[in-house]
Amino acid sequence: MNKLGTIVLVALFGLCVLSPPASAGGALTSSSPSAGARVSRAPEAVKLTFDRPVRDGGANVVNVTGPDGTPWSSGVLGVDGNVVTAVLSPLGPEGEYVVDYAVRLGDPAPLTGQLRFTLTKPGPAAQKQAAPKTTSPQTWAWLGGILAVVVTLAVGAGVLQARRGRR
């Protein structure tokens, strides 16, 4: 190998060894509710704050899943600088909620992550589900009417069958 080839190889090797590692692509710096938080009042939104501005344009995703596996994200997502806000549907049962996110910062690949918070009291949706279902008087009237028609038809069919049997 000639002297020039050796110098080029040594220079390339030096660049590879001495060059700093690539940037990790940003990081989540805070959230509301915060990771691991125990909240008694159901939040209306989840806010994620990053160390760099977030690209707006529909490539960002934030999903919130409840303790029973029900999704609680409304699909409405806002970006303001380095803050992403995900509007939630009214939360349901108490328990652990999981926030999964994939956001585009400056890099082509999205920054992904997960955090959890615990709702210590049932949210508005759980309270609506827990309300007892009542049957209106009109429903009972309809059911009673249908039952009366069925009984009348059955009795009529029995009488008709008895008359035919006597002949």
C-alpha positions as MATLAB code, in Angstrom:
seq = 'MNKLGTIVLVALFGLCVLSPPASAGGALTSSSPSAGARVSRAPEAVKLTFDRPVRDGGANVVNVTGPDGTPWSSGVLGVDGNVVTAVLSPLGPEGEYVVDYAVRLGDPAPLTGQLRFTLTKPGPAAQKQAAPKTTSPQTWAWLGGILAVVVTLAVGAGVLQARRGRR';
ca = [
       0.000    0.000    0.000;
       1.387    3.370   -0.813;
       2.003    6.121    1.693;
      -1.015    8.248    0.547;
      -3.428    5.294    0.966;
      -2.157    4.679    4.495;
      -2.599    8.341    5.426;
      -6.196    8.349    4.080;
      -7.071    5.164    6.000;
      -5.596    6.534    9.235;
      -7.472    9.823    8.757;
     -10.798    8.048    8.141;
     -10.251    5.781   11.131;
      -9.454    8.821   13.281;
     -12.641   10.574   12.145;
     -14.732    7.530   12.996;
     -13.180    7.026   16.417;
     -12.988   10.672   17.455;
     -16.371   11.863   16.133;
     -19.060   12.424   18.775;
     -22.035   10.047   18.842;
     -25.189   11.068   17.007;
     -27.796   13.046   18.905;
     -30.506   10.981   20.601;
     -33.144   13.111   18.933;
     -34.683   14.965   21.847;
     -36.371   14.026   25.070;
     -39.551   14.453   27.060;
     -38.791   16.976   29.810;
     -42.148   17.045   31.643;
     -45.774   16.035   31.424;
     -49.114   16.860   32.954;
     -50.169   14.676   34.635;
     -46.577   13.775   35.452;
     -45.252   10.249   35.083;
     -46.298    8.159   38.078;
     -48.725   10.810   39.364;
     -51.778    9.863   41.408;
     -54.617   12.245   40.551;
     -58.066   12.379   42.111;
     -59.596   14.558   39.407;
     -59.687   13.262   35.834;
     -57.592   15.462   33.527;
     -59.234   16.867   30.405;
     -55.956   16.690   28.480;
     -52.438   15.297   28.624;
     -49.613   17.808   28.009;
     -46.186   16.598   26.971;
     -43.246   19.042   26.991;
     -40.089   18.246   25.016;
     -36.613   19.762   24.953;
     -36.996   20.759   21.290;
     -39.796   22.132   19.114;
     -42.254   19.539   17.830;
     -43.070   19.397   14.141;
     -46.731   20.013   13.455;
     -48.373   18.279   10.534;
     -50.315   15.210   11.585;
     -47.388   12.834   12.160;
     -47.675   13.064   15.955;
     -49.670   10.505   17.940;
     -50.693   10.387   21.601;
     -52.838    7.463   22.802;
     -54.239    7.156   26.317;
     -55.538    3.767   27.439;
     -57.510    3.143   30.633;
     -57.193    0.353   33.188;
     -59.752   -1.764   31.351;
     -58.032   -1.315   27.957;
     -60.492    1.337   26.750;
     -58.952    4.127   24.649;
     -59.619    7.604   26.113;
     -57.857    9.786   23.523;
     -60.314   12.002   21.666;
     -58.075   12.303   18.609;
     -57.675   16.061   19.037;
     -53.973   16.894   19.219;
     -52.424   20.352   19.452;
     -48.811   21.412   18.977;
     -47.448   24.702   20.329;
     -43.664   24.940   20.071;
     -42.278   22.156   22.229;
     -45.624   21.236   23.863;
     -48.048   18.605   22.568;
     -51.560   18.612   24.067;
     -53.834   15.599   23.638;
     -57.481   16.294   24.506;
     -59.110   13.359   26.315;
     -62.623   12.005   26.316;
     -64.065   12.187   29.855;
     -62.175    9.493   31.755;
     -63.865    6.461   33.231;
     -62.838    4.017   35.934;
     -60.228    4.604   38.571;
     -56.901    2.889   37.993;
     -53.754    3.187   35.918;
     -53.837    5.045   32.588;
     -51.068    4.544   30.012;
     -49.944    7.385   27.718;
     -48.084    6.221   24.592;
     -46.618    8.889   22.328;
     -44.755    9.194   19.035;
     -43.804   12.766   18.124;
     -41.681   14.261   15.383;
     -38.989   16.594   16.597;
     -36.221   17.560   14.147;
     -35.231   14.036   13.186;
     -36.894   11.875   10.553;
     -37.670    9.136   13.087;
     -40.307    9.913   15.739;
     -39.433   10.079   19.409;
     -41.501    7.408   21.152;
     -42.183    6.798   24.791;
     -44.682    5.875   27.452;
     -45.729    7.207   30.825;
     -48.389    6.205   33.332;
     -50.582    7.997   35.827;
     -53.220    6.716   38.234;
     -56.737    8.079   38.594;
     -57.706    7.538   42.251;
     -61.416    8.351   41.876;
     -63.711    7.386   38.987;
     -63.991    9.988   36.244;
     -67.160   11.486   34.736;
     -67.647    8.654   32.231;
     -67.604    6.028   34.992;
     -70.198    7.967   36.948;
     -72.481    8.070   33.898;
     -72.035    4.322   33.365;
     -72.796    3.595   37.016;
     -76.186    5.341   36.919;
     -78.921    2.708   37.224;
     -80.864    2.030   34.077;
     -84.559    2.364   34.578;
     -87.330    1.080   32.403;
     -89.987    3.613   31.638;
     -93.675    2.895   32.264;
     -94.235    3.056   28.501;
     -91.854    0.138   28.000;
     -93.774   -1.950   30.513;
     -97.052   -1.042   28.804;
     -95.707   -2.217   25.447;
     -94.375   -5.442   26.944;
     -97.680   -6.069   28.707;
     -99.594   -5.443   25.471;
     -97.391   -7.834   23.498;
     -97.746  -10.480   26.198;
    -101.538  -10.070   26.162;
    -101.638  -10.543   22.364;
     -99.441  -13.662   22.550;
    -101.581  -15.190   25.326;
    -104.802  -14.379   23.436;
    -103.456  -16.011   20.262;
    -102.311  -19.085   22.200;
    -105.697  -19.470   23.939;
    -107.502  -18.933   20.634;
    -105.351  -21.559   18.921;
    -106.015  -23.989   21.783;
    -109.803  -23.442   21.575;
    -109.749  -23.887   17.784;
    -107.745  -27.087   18.117;
    -110.160  -28.423   20.747;
    -113.184  -27.755   18.478;
    -111.543  -29.534   15.552;
    -110.750  -32.482   17.797;
    -114.460  -32.951   18.736;
    -115.676  -33.299   15.153;
];
